[in-house]
Amino acid sequence: MTQDPSKLNAFPVFVRVEERVVVVVGNGDEALAKARLIAQSSAAIRIVADRPEHALADWIAANDVAHIRAPYDASALDSAVLAFAATGDEALDRRISDDARALSIPVNAVDRPECCDFFTPALVNRAPVAVAIGTEGAGPVLAQLIRARIDQMLSPSLGQLATLGNSFRDLAEKLLPRGSVRRRFWNDFFSGAPARAMEVGHADEAREAAAELLLRRTAARGHVALVGAGPGAEDLLTLRAQRLLMQADVIVHDALVPEAVVAMGRRDAERLPVGKRKGCHSKSQQEINALLVELGRQGRQVVRLKSGDPLIFGRAGEEMQALRDAGISYEVVPGVTAAFAAAADFELPLTLRGVTSSMVFTTGHDLKGGTLPDWAKLAISGATVAVYMGRSVAADVAGRLIEVGLSPDTAVAVVENASLSGRRLFHGTLADLPSLEGRGDLSGPVMTIIGDAVAGANFANSEPLTASRRTVTTPGPQGTATERTAA
């Protein structure tokens, strides 16, 4: 069976080691490194080292840990919850691993992944808060680089703040109703006055500020954030969007928003898909408007997650009007729209000095009517045109633009699944664009960019639009000829 590369082979957990035995076997630097790592916990460390090197011997003496100065024997593992084999001797490390597994003790053998039941992470310690970074043994240096970045992000006082929060936990559960009121208290606790006071070392002020927050509890007011999810890649989500997802009680999302983006919200947030793919609408816009208003009236914190940018073909105007009419507070968080992502995939300048200084966003459906829309006139004058959801109307777009004077040789760039790793890029001219309608292999969202600026794109990773329909005749045996479609 083919293994999914997105799945973890080692699932991260936190093992309870308080006053429980953790055994480290070895005489040198690797054993010392593991002992120092475990010493960040409250475990009872037992070191088995018959000839400890000076650094390890000094550390043992300075930290008053249990030391067995004798060759390794399986009895050294008695009552242990974890074991580390760090001898540098392959045969001995394997023996320690086999002994530990026979006793159902998880074991880690340094630099021998096949002998490991677990891997030690790079650790950011803000006890009782801990951040563990693991690479399943594939990149310890990478784990340390990530650790250094996270260490810079987290306040040194975070552990003290968490300890203070724990002292308020029972009282908060007693006084505050479950749900948004309690969640808002904790958000304010960890990001408001208590956190600021603890940051500057004023623990008493932090406690007073927390008590004041608790006494000032009020019924939660509903709020809706219309959030742009971007074109698909989760790392193109804005920091504000990510923060709001983590605070949301409910995530109302469109069908085109990938699961990886929705999953960036809290695990316990309610997720409500509202569909709206071409030809398959799970809810009407009126129903979505009513849902957002109802959730706001319930005091819920809502993220309305829209593909791309909510203000570009996202029908955000209708939702904002419904929320305004109902007196529900809301905000708009912009996102990276598909046109920008497609241009980035092509390294395509949407404006180009001396070529074009304007841009048009359209769905192309306007060209199916009898009246030529204003944007078509702009295209003729040199504007770059970005056509959303344009595969099914590609022939209409090309035909009408050529009919009103745009050159058939005008450059065209097409991207399926812009920004995602599985994106596909095609290039050609306006005359080639109708071939897009016949591409049944394009199942993802398609973005089309038309204009002279497209000629400045990088086509190294793109294929011609006409490649799928070009036929090549090759001579066959005994004078016959064979026709094939060029790929």
C-alpha positions in Angstrom: 0.0 0.0 0.0 1.3 3.4 -0.9 2.0 5.6 2.1 0.5 9.1 2.2 3.4 11.5 2.7 1.2 13.9 4.5 0.6 11.5 7.3 2.8 11.5 10.5 4.6 8.2 11.2 5.2 9.4 14.8 2.3 10.9 16.6 3.4 13.6 19.1 2.2 13.1 22.7 3.3 14.3 26.2 4.4 11.5 28.5 3.7 12.0 32.2 7.2 11.5 33.9 6.8 13.3 37.3 8.9 11.4 39.8 9.0 8.4 37.5 12.2 6.7 36.3 13.8 7.6 33.0 17.0 5.6 32.2 19.9 6.9 30.1 22.6 4.4 29.1 25.9 5.7 27.9 29.3 7.2 28.8 29.7 10.2 26.5 28.3 13.3 25.0 25.1 11.7 23.6 24.2 10.4 27.0 24.9 13.8 28.5 22.6 15.5 25.9 19.7 13.1 26.6 20.2 13.6 30.4 20.1 17.4 30.0 17.0 17.1 27.9 15.2 14.9 30.5 16.4 17.2 33.3 14.0 19.8 32.0 11.2 17.6 33.4 10.5 16.4 37.0 11.5 12.8 36.1 13.8 10.7 38.3 16.8 10.2 36.1 18.9 7.0 36.3 22.2 7.0 34.4 24.0 3.8 33.6 27.6 4.6 32.8 30.5 2.3 33.8 33.2 4.7 32.5 31.6 8.1 32.3 33.5 10.8 30.5 34.5 13.9 32.5 31.7 16.1 31.3 29.0 13.5 32.1 30.6 12.6 35.5 30.6 16.3 36.4 27.0 16.7 35.4 26.0 13.7 37.4 27.7 15.0 40.5 26.2 18.5 40.0 22.7 17.3 39.5 22.5 14.6 42.2 20.9 12.0 39.9 21.0 8.2 40.3 24.1 6.7 38.8 24.8 3.0 38.2 28.6 2.8 37.7 28.6 -0.7 36.1 28.2 -2.3 32.7 24.7 -2.3 31.4 22.4 -5.0 32.5 18.6 -5.3 31.8 17.9 -4.9 35.5 18.8 -1.2 35.1 15.5 -0.8 33.3 13.4 -1.8 36.3 10.3 0.5 36.9 11.4 2.8 34.0 8.8 4.6 31.9 11.3 5.6 29.2 14.7 4.5 28.2 17.5 6.0 26.1 20.3 3.9 24.5 23.2 6.3 23.9 26.3 4.1 24.0 27.6 4.6 20.5 28.0 0.8 20.2 25.5 -0.5 17.7 25.2 -4.0 19.2 24.8 -2.7 22.7 22.2 -0.1 21.7 20.2 -2.8 19.9 20.4 -5.0 23.0 19.1 -2.1 25.2 16.3 -1.5 22.7 15.3 -5.2 22.6 15.4 -5.4 26.5 13.2 -2.3 26.8 10.7 -3.5 24.3 10.5 -6.8 26.0 9.5 -4.9 29.1 7.0 -2.7 27.2 9.2 0.4 27.9 9.3 2.9 25.0 13.0 3.3 23.9 15.0 5.8 21.9 18.4 4.7 20.5 20.5 7.6 19.4 21.0 7.8 15.6 19.4 4.4 15.2 15.8 5.1 14.0 14.9 1.5 13.4 15.5 0.9 17.2 13.4 3.8 18.3 9.8 3.7 19.6 9.9 7.5 20.0 12.0 10.5 18.9 13.1 13.3 21.2 11.9 16.7 20.0 13.6 20.0 20.0 12.0 21.6 23.0 10.9 25.1 23.8 10.3 25.1 27.6 8.0 27.6 29.3 6.9 25.2 32.0 4.1 24.3 32.3 3.9 25.3 28.6 6.0 23.3 26.2 6.4 23.3 22.5 8.0 20.2 21.0 9.3 20.1 17.4 9.9 16.8 15.8 11.0 15.6 12.3 10.8 11.8 13.0 14.6 11.8 13.1 14.9 13.1 9.5 16.2 16.6 10.3 17.5 17.4 13.8 19.2 20.6 12.6 15.9 21.7 11.0 14.1 21.1 14.3 16.6 23.2 16.1 16.2 26.1 13.6 12.4 26.0 14.1 12.9 25.8 17.9 15.1 29.0 17.8 12.3 30.9 15.9 9.6 29.8 18.3 11.7 30.5 21.3 12.0 34.1 20.1 8.3 34.4 19.6 7.2 33.3 23.1 7.6 35.6 26.1 9.8 34.3 28.9 6.9 35.0 31.3 4.5 32.7 29.4 4.9 29.8 31.9 4.1 32.1 34.8 1.0 33.4 33.0 -0.1 29.8 32.3 0.4 29.0 36.0 -1.7 32.0 37.0 -4.4 31.0 34.6 -4.5 27.5 36.1 -5.2 29.1 39.5 -8.3 30.8 38.0 -9.5 27.8 36.2 -12.0 26.4 38.8 -13.4 29.8 39.5 -13.9 30.7 35.8 -15.7 27.4 35.3 -17.9 28.1 38.3 -18.8 31.7 37.4 -18.8 31.8 33.6 -21.1 29.9 31.3 -19.6 27.5 28.9 -19.0 28.8 25.4 -18.2 32.2 24.0 -18.4 34.1 27.4 -15.8 31.8 29.0 -13.7 31.7 25.9 -13.7 35.5 25.7 -12.5 35.6 29.3 -9.5 33.4 28.5 -8.7 35.3 25.3 -8.6 38.5 27.3 -6.6 36.8 30.0 -3.9 35.5 27.8 -3.7 38.5 25.4 -4.9 41.4 27.6 -4.0 43.2 30.9 -2.9 40.1 32.9 -0.5 39.1 30.1 0.9 42.6 29.8 1.5 42.9 33.6 3.2 39.5 33.7 5.3 40.4 30.8 7.0 43.2 32.8 7.3 41.1 35.9 4.3 42.4 37.9 2.7 39.2 39.0 0.5 40.8 41.7 -0.9 43.3 39.1 -1.5 40.4 36.7 -3.5 38.6 39.4 -5.6 41.7 40.1 -6.2 42.3 36.4 -7.4 38.7 36.0 -9.8 39.0 39.0 -11.2 42.2 37.5 -11.8 40.5 34.2 -13.7 37.7 35.9 -15.9 40.2 37.8 -16.6 42.2 34.7 -18.2 39.3 32.9 -21.1 40.1 30.5 -23.2 38.3 27.9 -21.2 37.8 24.7 -22.1 39.8 21.7 -22.2 38.1 18.4 -19.7 39.0 15.8 -19.1 37.9 12.2 -15.8 38.2 10.3 -15.9 37.9 6.5 -12.5 36.4 6.0 -10.7 35.8 2.7 -9.2 32.3 2.7 -6.9 33.0 -0.2 -6.6 31.0 -3.4 -6.0 27.6 -1.7 -2.6 27.3 -0.2 -2.9 27.5 3.6 0.3 29.5 4.0 -1.2 32.4 2.0 -3.8 33.0 4.8 -3.2 36.3 6.6 -2.1 36.4 10.2 -5.4 38.2 11.1 -7.4 35.5 9.4 -5.6 32.8 11.3 -6.1 34.5 14.6 -9.9 34.9 14.0 -10.1 31.2 13.0 -8.6 30.3 16.3 -11.2 32.4 18.2 -14.3 31.4 16.2 -17.1 29.4 17.7 -18.4 28.7 14.2 -16.7 28.5 10.8 -19.1 29.0 7.8 -17.1 28.0 4.7 -17.5 27.8 1.0 -16.9 24.6 -1.0 -13.8 25.9 -2.7 -12.0 26.5 0.6 -9.6 23.6 1.1 -9.9 21.4 4.3 -6.4 22.4 5.2 -7.5 26.0 5.6 -10.7 25.2 7.5 -8.6 22.9 9.8 -6.6 26.0 10.9 -9.5 26.9 13.2 -10.1 25.5 16.7 -10.8 21.8 16.7 -13.9 22.3 18.7 -15.3 25.0 16.4 -18.6 24.1 14.6 -18.0 23.8 10.9 -20.9 24.6 8.5 -20.3 24.1 4.8 -22.5 26.2 2.6 -21.4 24.9 -0.7 -21.9 27.0 -3.8 -19.9 25.2 -6.5 -20.9 25.6 -10.2 -24.2 23.7 -10.6 -24.3 22.5 -7.0 -25.6 25.1 -4.4 -26.1 23.5 -1.0 -27.6 26.8 0.3 -29.0 29.9 -1.4 -27.4 33.3 -0.7 -30.6 34.3 1.2 -30.2 31.2 3.4 -26.5 32.0 4.1 -27.5 35.6 5.0 -30.1 34.3 7.4 -27.7 31.8 9.0 -25.1 34.5 9.7 -27.7 36.8 11.3 -29.0 33.9 13.4 -25.6 32.9 14.6 -24.8 36.5 15.5 -28.0 36.9 17.5 -27.0 33.8 19.4 -23.8 35.6 20.6 -21.5 33.4 18.5 -18.1 34.4 17.2 -18.4 33.5 13.5 -15.8 33.3 10.7 -17.5 33.4 7.2 -14.6 31.9 5.2 -14.6 32.7 1.5 -12.3 31.6 -1.2 -9.9 34.3 -2.4 -10.9 37.8 -1.2 -14.5 38.2 0.2 -15.0 41.5 -1.7 -14.1 40.0 -5.2 -17.0 37.9 -6.5 -17.7 36.7 -3.0 -21.1 38.3 -2.6 -19.9 39.9 0.6 -22.0 43.0 -0.1 -25.2 41.1 0.4 -24.0 39.5 3.6 -22.8 42.8 5.0 -26.1 44.4 4.2 -28.0 41.6 6.0 -25.7 42.0 9.1 -26.1 45.7 9.1 -29.9 45.5 8.8 -29.9 43.0 11.8 -27.6 45.2 13.9 -24.9 42.4 14.0 -21.3 43.6 14.3 -19.0 42.4 11.5 -15.6 43.0 10.0 -13.9 42.2 6.7 -10.5 40.5 6.4 -9.0 40.7 2.9 -7.4 37.7 1.3 -5.1 36.9 -1.6 -7.4 36.8 -4.7 -7.0 34.1 -7.3 -5.8 36.5 -10.0 -2.8 37.5 -7.9 -2.0 33.9 -7.1 -2.2 32.9 -10.8 0.0 35.8 -11.7 2.6 34.8 -9.1 2.5 31.2 -10.4 3.4 32.6 -13.9 5.8 35.3 -12.5 3.5 37.5 -14.6 3.5 41.3 -14.1 -0.2 42.4 -14.1 0.9 45.9 -14.8 4.0 46.7 -16.9 5.5 50.0 -17.4 5.0 51.2 -21.0 2.6 48.3 -21.7 -0.4 48.5 -19.3 -1.3 50.4 -16.2 -4.8 49.1 -15.5 -6.5 45.8 -14.6 -9.9 44.3 -14.9 -11.5 41.5 -12.7 -14.4 39.8 -14.3 -16.3 36.4 -14.5 -16.7 36.7 -18.2 -20.4 35.9 -18.1 -21.1 39.6 -19.0 -20.0 38.9 -22.5 -22.9 36.4 -23.0 -25.4 39.3 -23.1 -26.2 41.5 -26.0 -24.4 44.6 -24.7 -20.6 44.8 -24.6 -19.6 45.6 -20.9 -17.3 48.5 -20.2 -14.4 46.3 -19.2 -14.2 44.8 -22.7 -13.5 48.3 -24.0 -10.7 48.6 -21.4 -9.3 45.3 -22.6 -9.1 46.7 -26.2 -7.3 49.8 -24.8 -4.6 47.6 -23.2 -5.8 46.7 -19.7 -4.9 43.3 -18.3 -8.0 41.2 -17.8 -8.4 38.5 -15.2 -11.3 36.1 -15.9 -12.6 34.1 -12.9 -14.4 30.8 -13.3 -13.8 31.2 -17.0 -13.4 27.7 -18.5 -17.1 27.2 -19.5 -17.3 30.6 -21.2 -13.8 30.6 -22.8 -15.2 30.6 -26.3 -17.6 33.4 -25.6 -14.9 35.5 -24.0 -12.5 35.0 -26.9 -15.1 35.4 -29.6 -16.6 38.6 -28.3 -13.2 40.2 -27.6 -11.9 39.4 -31.1 -15.2 40.5 -32.6 -14.9 44.0 -31.1 -11.2 44.5 -32.1 -8.8 42.7 -29.6 -6.1 41.0 -31.6 -6.3 37.2 -31.8 -2.6 37.2 -31.0 -3.1 38.8 -27.6 -1.2 36.7 -25.0 -3.2 34.5 -22.6 -2.2 32.6 -19.4 -4.4 30.0 -17.7 -3.9 28.4 -14.3 -5.8 25.6 -12.7 -5.7 25.4 -8.9 -3.6 28.6 -8.5 -1.1 28.6 -5.6 -1.5 24.8 -4.9 1.3 22.3 -5.4 -0.9 20.5 -8.0 -1.4 23.6 -10.1 -1.3 23.4 -13.9 -0.2 26.2 -16.2 -1.1 26.8 -19.8 -0.3 29.6 -22.3 -1.3 30.7 -25.7 -3.2 33.4 -27.5 -6.7 34.7 -27.5 -7.3 32.6 -30.6 -6.3 29.5 -28.6 -8.6 30.2 -25.7 -11.8 28.4 -27.0 -9.8 25.1 -26.6 -10.2 25.5 -22.9 -13.8 24.5 -22.9 -13.0 21.1 -24.2 -10.5 20.3 -21.5 -12.4 17.8 -19.4 -9.2 17.1 -17.4 -9.4 20.5 -15.7 -11.6 19.8 -12.7 -10.2 22.6 -10.4 -10.9 26.3 -10.4 -9.5 27.9 -13.5 -8.1 31.5 -13.7 -7.5 33.1 -17.1 -5.4 36.3 -17.6 -5.5 38.1 -21.0 -3.4 41.0 -22.1 -0.1 42.3 -23.6 1.5 42.1 -20.1 1.1 38.3 -20.2 3.9 38.2 -22.8 6.3 39.1 -19.9 5.4 35.9 -18.0 7.7 32.9 -17.4 6.5 30.0 -19.5 9.1 27.5 -18.4 6.7 25.4 -16.4 3.7 26.0 -18.7 2.3 24.0 -21.7 0.7 25.4 -24.8 -3.1 25.6 -24.7 -3.2 24.0 -28.2 -1.0 21.0 -27.3 -4.0 18.8 -26.4 -5.7 19.3 -29.8 -2.7 19.4 -32.2 -2.4 16.2 -34.4 0.8 14.9 -35.8 1.0 12.5 -38.8 3.8 10.0 -38.7 4.8 7.4 -41.5 3.8 3.8 -40.7 4.8 0.5 -42.1 4.3 -0.2 -45.9 3.4 3.4 -46.6 0.5 3.7 -44.1 0.2 6.9 -41.9 -0.8 7.2 -38.3 -2.4 10.2 -36.7 -1.9 10.9 -33.0 -2.7 13.8 -30.6 0.4 15.6 -29.4 0.7 15.9 -25.7 
